[in-house]
Amino acid sequence: MERTFAIIKPDAVERKLAGQILARIEEKGFTIAGMKKIQLTKKQAEGFYAVHSARPFFNDLCAFMSRSPVIVLCLEKENAIADWRTLMGATNPANAEAGTIRKDFAVNIEENSSHGSDAPETAAFEIPYFFSALELV
């Protein structure tokens, strides 16, 4: 069993799409091991996205992620990381496959409705950034 980290981003929460996204997650066989709705501060967003701090989009990304609530999730299933990335679709919704979260719900490449860990090492950082061991079942 593998765990991955996911975020339903501000654009999707604002447009009340979280329920539809959660339904897709469960339909694809994921178990939700942890879930909470939170409001990130800009500093928390900067810490989470620190790996991108030298990139030109960093400030806009952190402002976007802290503008309104998000839903953070720890998802579990065999091949969770790869399967969640497939379900999300390409970062740019214009390049995403039909039926993926980003193709169906994203506003644009910046407001693309979801985030997911891209490797086991990333998940190992991202999950405990938001969840204590006691919050995961």
PEJO-V554232 format. One line per field, one symbol per residue. psi: psi as a letter, one per 20 degrees, with the letter a starting at -180 (. if undefined). burial: b if it has 16 or more other ideal C-beta (glycine too) atoms within 10 Angstrom, else e. A space follows every 50 residues. Layout:
BEGIN
psi->???
burial->???
END
This chain:
BEGIN
psi->pqqrqqporghhghjligghghghghhjjqpohqpqproqrhggghggkh hjhiqhigghghggijhrqroqqoqprpkggghggghgrqgohhiqqqir ghghhqgahgmkhqqqqirhhghhgggihhprhiip.
burial->eebbbbbbbbbbbeeebbeebbebbeeeebeebbbeeeebeeebbbebbe eeeeeeebeebbebbbeebbbbbbbbbeebbebbbebbbbeebeebeeeb bbbbbbeeeebbbbbbbeeeeebeebbeebbeeeeee
END
